[in-house]
Amino acid sequence: MLEKTTRMNYLYDFYQSLLTPKQRSYMSLYYLDDFSLGEIAEEYDVSRQAVYDNIKRTEAMLEEYEEKLLLFHKFQERNKLIAGIKKMLVEGSPSREALEEAVAELEKLD
Protein backbone atom coordinates (compact mmCIF):
# COMPACT_ATOMS: atom_id res chain seq x y z
CA MET A 1 0.00 0.00 0.00
CA LEU A 2 2.84 2.39 0.84
CA GLU A 3 4.40 1.76 -2.57
CA LYS A 4 1.11 2.63 -4.30
CA THR A 5 0.72 5.76 -2.20
CA THR A 6 4.27 6.86 -3.01
CA ARG A 7 3.72 6.22 -6.71
CA MET A 8 0.42 8.13 -6.73
CA ASN A 9 2.06 11.05 -4.91
CA TYR A 10 4.77 11.21 -7.58
CA LEU A 11 2.28 10.89 -10.43
CA TYR A 12 0.15 13.57 -8.82
CA ASP A 13 3.19 15.87 -8.56
CA PHE A 14 4.03 15.39 -12.23
CA TYR A 15 0.53 15.53 -13.71
CA GLN A 16 -1.66 17.53 -11.33
CA SER A 17 -1.91 20.43 -13.76
CA LEU A 18 -3.78 18.10 -16.13
CA LEU A 19 -6.49 17.37 -13.55
CA THR A 20 -9.68 19.26 -12.80
CA PRO A 21 -9.83 21.28 -9.56
CA LYS A 22 -12.11 18.65 -7.98
CA GLN A 23 -9.77 15.81 -8.96
CA ARG A 24 -6.79 17.73 -7.57
CA SER A 25 -8.63 18.43 -4.35
CA TYR A 26 -9.78 14.83 -3.80
CA MET A 27 -6.34 13.41 -4.61
CA SER A 28 -4.58 15.94 -2.42
CA LEU A 29 -6.87 15.27 0.53
CA TYR A 30 -6.71 11.50 0.10
CA TYR A 31 -3.01 10.97 -0.67
CA LEU A 32 -1.24 14.00 0.76
CA ASP A 33 -3.40 14.88 3.75
CA ASP A 34 -4.43 11.29 4.55
CA PHE A 35 -8.16 12.02 4.72
CA SER A 36 -10.49 9.02 4.63
CA LEU A 37 -13.11 8.64 1.91
CA GLY A 38 -15.77 9.46 4.49
CA GLU A 39 -14.03 12.65 5.58
CA ILE A 40 -13.72 13.84 1.98
CA ALA A 41 -17.35 12.93 1.31
CA GLU A 42 -18.44 14.93 4.35
CA GLU A 43 -16.29 17.90 3.30
CA TYR A 44 -17.88 18.02 -0.17
CA ASP A 45 -21.35 16.83 0.83
CA VAL A 46 -21.28 13.85 -1.54
CA SER A 47 -21.43 10.11 -1.00
CA ARG A 48 -18.41 8.07 -0.02
CA GLN A 49 -18.94 6.07 -3.23
CA ALA A 50 -18.75 9.25 -5.33
CA VAL A 51 -15.40 10.12 -3.75
CA TYR A 52 -14.13 6.56 -4.25
CA ASP A 53 -15.19 6.54 -7.91
CA ASN A 54 -13.58 9.93 -8.55
CA ILE A 55 -10.29 8.89 -6.94
CA LYS A 56 -10.19 5.57 -8.85
CA ARG A 57 -10.88 7.34 -12.17
CA THR A 58 -8.22 9.93 -11.39
CA GLU A 59 -5.68 7.23 -10.49
CA ALA A 60 -6.37 5.56 -13.83
CA MET A 61 -5.94 8.89 -15.62
CA LEU A 62 -2.61 9.50 -13.88
CA GLU A 63 -1.42 6.04 -14.91
CA GLU A 64 -2.49 6.75 -18.51
CA TYR A 65 -0.59 10.03 -18.52
CA GLU A 66 2.49 8.25 -17.21
CA GLU A 67 2.14 5.50 -19.81
CA LYS A 68 2.19 8.14 -22.55
CA LEU A 69 4.54 10.79 -21.17
CA LEU A 70 6.89 8.75 -18.94
CA LEU A 71 7.80 11.70 -16.72
CA PHE A 72 8.02 9.60 -13.55
CA HIS A 73 9.94 6.83 -15.30
CA LYS A 74 12.48 9.32 -16.65
CA PHE A 75 12.75 10.89 -13.19
CA GLN A 76 13.55 7.48 -11.68
CA GLU A 77 16.09 6.66 -14.41
CA ARG A 78 17.73 10.06 -14.02
CA ASN A 79 18.04 9.52 -10.26
CA LYS A 80 19.64 6.09 -10.82
CA LEU A 81 22.18 7.55 -13.23
CA ILE A 82 23.03 10.42 -10.88
CA ALA A 83 23.44 7.98 -7.99
CA GLY A 84 25.77 5.91 -10.18
CA ILE A 85 27.87 8.97 -11.02
CA LYS A 86 28.08 9.91 -7.34
CA LYS A 87 29.11 6.36 -6.48
CA MET A 88 31.87 6.47 -9.11
CA LEU A 89 33.14 9.74 -7.65
CA VAL A 90 33.10 8.45 -4.07
CA GLU A 91 34.83 5.18 -4.93
CA GLY A 92 37.71 6.88 -6.69
CA SER A 93 38.41 8.76 -9.83
CA PRO A 94 36.17 7.45 -12.53
CA SER A 95 37.46 7.18 -16.04
CA ARG A 96 36.57 9.91 -18.47
CA GLU A 97 34.88 7.25 -20.62
CA ALA A 98 32.64 6.12 -17.75
CA LEU A 99 31.57 9.70 -17.01
CA GLU A 100 30.92 10.44 -20.69
CA GLU A 101 28.80 7.29 -20.93
CA ALA A 102 26.77 8.31 -17.87
CA VAL A 103 26.24 11.82 -19.25
CA ALA A 104 25.19 10.38 -22.60
CA GLU A 105 22.61 8.19 -20.83
CA LEU A 106 21.29 11.26 -19.00
CA GLU A 107 21.00 13.14 -22.28
CA LYS A 108 19.02 10.28 -23.83
CA LEU A 109 16.32 10.72 -21.18
CA ASP A 110 15.49 14.21 -22.41
N, C-alpha and C positions, 0 to 999 in steps of 0.2 A: 504494500500500500504506500509506503514511504517513497519508493521508487517512482510510482505513478504520480504521486503528489509533486515530487521534484520535477519530473518531466513536464507535467502540466504547468507548473510555475514558470519553467523556462519557455515553453511554447507560448504561454500567455505574455511573457515579457517580449518575445520576438514579434508576436502577431496581434497584440491587443488593439492596435490602431485599425485593424481590419474588422473588428467586432462592433456591434451596436452598443450604445450606452448601457442598455439593460443587460446584455451579455457580459460586458466588462464588469458591471456592478455585481452580478451574481457570481461570476468567476472569482472576482477579487474577494468578496465576502466568504465564499466557500473555501478557496484554496489559500488565500493570503491571510485572512482574518480568522479562519477556522470556525466560521459560523456553521451551525447545523442547517439541514434543509428546512426544518421547522422554524428556526429563527429567521431565516431569509424569507420564508413564506409569510411569517407574521409581519416582518418589516414592510413587505410590499403588498400585503393584504391579498395574497393569492394562495392557492392550494400548495401543499407540499409536493404533490405530483407535478404541478406546473413548474415548480423550481427544478425538480429532478429532471424533467424532460428538457428544459432549457439548458441545463448544465450538460447533460449527455449530448445534446445536439451541438453545443458549443465545443465540447471536447472533440467530437468527430470532425468539426470544421477545422479546429486547430491542427489535428492530425493530417487532414487533407492539405492544408497550407504547407505543413512541413514536408509532406510527400512531394509536393510540387516545387517548393522553394529551397528546401534543405538548409535553412539558416541555422537551426540548432545542430544539425549534423556537422556542418562546416565549423561551427563554434567548437564543438567537441574535438574535431580533427585538429583544428588550429591549436587548441590547448595541449593536445598530445604532442604535437610537433614542438611547441615552445618548451614543454617539460623535457623533451628529449634534448633540445639544444642546451637547456640549463644543466642537465645531467652531464652532457659532454664537457661543458665548461668547468663543472665542479670536479669531475674525475681527472682532469688534466687538460692539456692543450689539445683541442680537437684539430684534426687535419683541416686544411682549407677546403679540401674536396668534400668532407663530411658536412661542413657548414654550408657550402654552396648547394649541396643536395637538399639539406633541410630547408634552406631559403627557397629553393625551386619548388619544393613540395608546398610550402606556404603560399607561394604565388599561384600555384595551380588551384588553390581553394577559392580564389577571387575571380 
